[in-house]
């Protein structure tokens, strides 16, 4: 079980903080559903590695060709 402290953002206004306890029970555990959710999440939010690497190097102001040469060595 975990305890969390939360503030919600509703219509650009935050609520007062509140706490909640999570309830974990093995009664509803289903590996098939977990695998389906992981696959769905990867398809919805996942991006190809080369695009992520290019975005990171651009944000850092690195030369992509120079980075590739260094990795090849």
Secondary structure by P-SEA (a helix, b strand, c coil): cbbbbbccccccccccbbbbbbbbbcccccaaaaaaaaaaaaaaccccaaaaaaaaaaaacccaaaaaaaaac
